[in-house]
């Protein structure tokens, strides 16, 4: 029964990340002119930029083929993540992480299908030093990945019973 709830939790988190990303990107497209930015906090600007590439604008200027490449990767990753969420041996923390990543992957994929590029709108900066702009989907992907790494490094011993020691 608990496994069923954590499976649902993974998919619910994916849906929440997807919905939050779609809503925020729609608001940015509607209310912020493309290419402009608005200071919001001393370290945060709200901007409207398009990223045709991947993280840190990787392959941004590749000529257009990358749109289909990244869509294909997102489809494959989404299928894999859905399988991992449903897998009986997957523990709750992994399902949460996979759900966050799945929601982000689907959201950015929808942007690529619908707009041909991903809308990025969060611009963190310290003085003149700016982190590359990102969005809610990216937060989901990054948080999920950090959760997996943290679990693998520090939490695995708490999540699963270890295999019995081999006897000689």
Buried (B, 14 or more C-beta within 10 A) or exposed (E): EEBEEBBEBBBBBBBBBBEBBBEBBEEBBEEBEEEEBEEEEEEEBBBBBBBBBBEEBEBEEEEEEBBEEBBEBBEEBBEBBBEBBBEEEBBBBBBBBBBBBBBBBBBBBBBBEEBEBBBBBBBBBEEEEEEBBBBBBBBBBBBBBEBBEEBEEEBBEEEEEEEEEEEE
